[in-house]
Structure formats: C-alpha cells, structure tokens
Amino acid sequence: MEKKLDRRKKYTRMVLKDSLMELLNEKPISSITIKELCSQADINRSTFYSHFTDQYDLLHHIEEEIIRELDQSLRQYNYQNKKEMFAMAKYLLDYVVSRSEHFRILFSDHGNKGFQHRVMEAAQSHIIDSLTHDHIISNKTRSKYISLYVISGSINVIERWLEDGMKESTEEMTRIITEIGNNGLHHANL
C-alpha cells in the first residue's frame, strides 16, 4: 500500500510541475494562481497544499531538482583536464537539451532570475573547489572573477541558443563555449 501512495505522490508532483511549467510559458510566476494551477493539473487545492505551500514553493522545488542534478554531474569532472572540461560541458549541454523547455522557461523573464544565479554559483563553486584542491589557484579573488565571467557568459550563450531553437548541435556549442572559456575571445577561432 505504501508503494502505491508513493507512486501517487510522485505522479501528483510531476503533474503539478508540468502544469506550472506550462503556465510559466505563458506568464510570470507572480500572475499564476493556485486555482489555475490546480485546474491545469486537474487536482483539487487540498491536494496541492499537501505537497507545496504555494506556486513559489513549487517553482523552488523544480529549480532545486535541476540544481541537485547539475551538482551531482559537476562533481565527476576534473577541471584542469581540457578533455574532461569538454566532456563535462557536452554532458551539461545534453542535459539542457533533455530539459530544454524547462531551461528555456526558467531562464526567461517568466521564470525566476535567481535561478540563473544559483546555476552560476553552483558551477563556480565546483570549479573553484576543484582548482583550489589541485593547487592551481594562486589568487582566489582573481580566479573567482575569471570563473564568474566564463560561467555567466556560457549561461548567456546557452540562453540565446535555447531562444533560437537550438539549431547548433551540442557538440558545436560545446566547442564554442570551451574554446572561449579556455582561450578567451582573442584566441577563439572566429
């Protein structure tokens, strides 16, 4: 009986998440009511409130799930090895493609702009920790700003790529992002 409830709980949460994303595609979170969210998900309000406190809590859970998945992936790579950097960037872009609608919406004006900053902070934290652990960083302050520059630029490139319909392959986008990240714009093969 407990497994059945657990499955029902997972299904309800999935339906609510999908419904919120559909509504976020049309309007900002501040304009979405619990009533229309429940109507979209075809559940009653009491069921919604047994899972989440409000639409912002639901959005936070969606964002946390993505951050957790990214965090687990980022732990697997060595940031001083260029081949691993390329593999990590390719994996992340493939992940973005697998959840492209979510990322497109969450990075849009209808999503929570704080999400972008949380993604940047998670990536920056992994890079700085890895480079500090491997004794590559000699100036932590300088490294913090350089990594922030590369990460924020990469996120903006990904955001534009999503907006433009992902016409370039993940392989091509990985080459662009890693080339600029590794060599800077001056040395990029434009």
C-alpha positions as CSV (number, residue, x, y, z in Angstrom):
1,M,0.0,0.0,0.0
2,E,2.8,2.4,0.8
3,K,4.4,2.0,-2.6
4,K,1.1,2.8,-4.2
5,L,0.9,6.1,-2.2
6,D,4.5,6.9,-3.0
7,R,3.8,6.4,-6.7
8,R,0.7,8.6,-6.5
9,K,2.6,11.2,-4.6
10,K,5.3,11.2,-7.3
11,Y,2.7,11.4,-10.1
12,T,0.9,14.3,-8.4
13,R,4.2,16.2,-8.0
14,M,5.1,15.5,-11.6
15,V,1.7,16.7,-12.9
16,L,2.0,19.9,-10.8
17,K,5.5,20.6,-12.0
18,D,4.4,20.1,-15.6
19,S,1.4,22.3,-15.1
20,L,3.4,25.1,-13.6
21,M,5.9,25.0,-16.5
22,E,3.1,25.2,-19.0
23,L,1.7,28.2,-17.2
24,L,5.1,29.8,-16.9
25,N,5.4,29.5,-20.6
26,E,2.5,31.9,-20.9
27,K,3.0,34.3,-18.0
28,P,5.2,35.1,-15.0
29,I,5.0,33.2,-11.7
30,S,3.5,36.3,-10.0
31,S,0.5,36.1,-12.3
32,I,-0.2,32.4,-11.7
33,T,-2.8,31.5,-9.1
34,I,-3.2,28.2,-7.2
35,K,-6.7,27.9,-8.6
36,E,-5.5,27.9,-12.2
37,L,-2.5,25.7,-11.4
38,C,-4.9,23.1,-9.8
39,S,-7.2,23.4,-12.8
40,Q,-4.3,22.9,-15.2
41,A,-3.2,19.8,-13.2
42,D,-6.7,18.6,-12.7
43,I,-6.3,18.2,-9.0
44,N,-8.0,19.9,-6.0
45,R,-6.5,22.6,-3.9
46,S,-6.1,20.5,-0.8
47,T,-4.0,18.0,-2.8
48,F,-1.8,20.9,-4.0
49,Y,-1.4,22.2,-0.4
50,S,-0.5,18.7,0.9
51,H,2.6,18.9,-1.4
52,F,3.5,22.6,-1.6
53,T,2.8,25.9,0.3
54,D,2.3,28.0,-2.9
55,Q,3.4,28.3,-6.5
56,Y,6.7,29.8,-5.5
57,D,7.4,26.7,-3.3
58,L,6.6,24.5,-6.3
59,L,8.9,26.6,-8.6
60,H,11.7,26.3,-5.9
61,H,11.3,22.5,-5.9
62,I,11.7,22.4,-9.7
63,E,14.8,24.6,-9.5
64,E,16.3,22.6,-6.6
65,E,15.8,19.3,-8.6
66,I,17.8,20.8,-11.5
67,I,20.5,22.3,-9.3
68,R,20.9,18.9,-7.5
69,E,21.2,17.0,-10.8
70,L,23.7,19.5,-12.1
71,D,25.7,19.4,-8.8
72,Q,25.9,15.6,-9.0
73,S,27.2,15.8,-12.5
74,L,29.7,18.5,-11.9
75,R,31.4,16.5,-9.1
76,Q,32.5,13.9,-11.6
77,Y,34.9,16.1,-13.6
78,N,38.5,17.3,-13.3
79,Y,38.5,21.0,-14.3
80,Q,42.2,21.2,-15.1
81,N,42.0,18.5,-17.8
82,K,40.8,20.0,-21.1
83,K,39.3,16.7,-22.4
84,E,37.3,16.4,-19.2
85,M,36.2,20.0,-19.4
86,F,34.9,19.3,-22.9
87,A,33.2,16.2,-21.8
88,M,31.6,18.0,-18.8
89,A,30.4,20.9,-21.0
90,K,29.0,18.4,-23.6
91,Y,27.2,16.5,-20.8
92,L,25.7,19.7,-19.4
93,L,24.5,20.8,-22.8
94,D,23.0,17.4,-23.4
95,Y,21.3,17.7,-20.0
96,V,20.0,21.2,-21.0
97,V,18.6,19.7,-24.3
98,S,16.9,16.9,-22.4
99,R,15.1,19.5,-20.3
100,S,15.2,22.3,-22.9
101,E,11.6,23.5,-22.3
102,H,12.3,23.8,-18.6
103,F,15.6,25.7,-19.0
104,R,14.1,28.0,-21.7
105,I,11.2,28.9,-19.4
106,L,13.3,29.2,-16.2
107,F,15.9,31.4,-18.0
108,S,13.1,33.6,-19.4
109,D,11.5,36.6,-17.8
110,H,8.6,34.4,-16.7
111,G,10.9,32.3,-14.6
112,N,12.9,33.2,-11.5
113,K,16.0,35.2,-12.5
114,G,17.5,34.0,-9.2
115,F,17.7,30.5,-10.8
116,Q,20.3,31.7,-13.3
117,H,22.4,33.0,-10.4
118,R,22.0,29.7,-8.5
119,V,23.2,27.7,-11.5
120,M,26.2,30.1,-11.9
121,E,27.1,29.8,-8.2
122,A,26.9,26.0,-8.3
123,A,29.2,25.8,-11.3
124,Q,31.6,28.4,-9.9
125,S,31.8,26.6,-6.6
126,H,32.7,23.4,-8.3
127,I,35.4,25.0,-10.5
128,I,36.9,27.0,-7.6
129,D,36.9,24.0,-5.3
130,S,38.5,21.7,-7.9
131,L,41.2,24.2,-8.8
132,T,41.9,25.0,-5.2
133,H,42.1,21.3,-4.3
134,D,44.6,20.8,-7.2
135,H,46.6,23.8,-6.1
136,I,46.1,25.5,-9.4
137,I,44.7,28.7,-8.0
138,S,47.3,31.2,-6.7
139,N,44.9,34.2,-6.4
140,K,41.5,33.2,-5.2
141,T,39.9,36.6,-5.8
142,R,41.1,36.8,-9.3
143,S,40.0,33.2,-10.0
144,K,36.6,33.9,-8.6
145,Y,36.0,36.8,-11.1
146,I,37.5,34.9,-14.0
147,S,35.4,31.8,-13.4
148,L,32.3,34.0,-12.9
149,Y,33.0,35.7,-16.2
150,V,33.3,32.4,-18.1
151,I,30.3,30.8,-16.4
152,S,27.9,33.8,-16.8
153,G,29.0,34.2,-20.5
154,S,28.4,30.5,-21.0
155,I,24.9,30.7,-19.4
156,N,24.0,33.7,-21.6
157,V,25.2,31.8,-24.7
158,I,23.1,28.8,-23.7
159,E,20.1,31.0,-23.0
160,R,20.4,32.5,-26.5
161,W,20.9,29.1,-28.0
162,L,17.6,27.9,-26.4
163,E,15.7,31.0,-27.5
164,D,17.0,30.5,-31.1
165,G,15.7,26.9,-31.2
166,M,19.0,25.0,-30.6
167,K,19.9,24.9,-34.3
168,E,23.5,24.1,-33.5
169,S,24.4,20.7,-32.1
170,T,25.5,20.2,-28.5
171,E,28.9,19.3,-29.9
172,E,29.2,22.6,-31.8
173,M,28.0,24.6,-28.8
174,T,30.4,22.7,-26.5
175,R,33.3,23.6,-28.8
176,I,32.3,27.3,-28.8
177,I,31.9,27.5,-25.1
178,T,35.0,25.6,-24.2
179,E,37.2,27.4,-26.7
180,I,36.2,30.8,-25.4
181,G,36.4,29.6,-21.8
182,N,39.9,28.0,-22.3
183,N,41.4,30.6,-24.7
184,G,39.4,33.8,-24.4
185,L,37.8,35.6,-27.2
186,H,41.0,37.0,-28.5
187,H,42.3,33.4,-29.2
188,A,39.0,31.9,-30.3
189,N,38.8,30.6,-33.8
190,L,36.3,33.1,-35.2
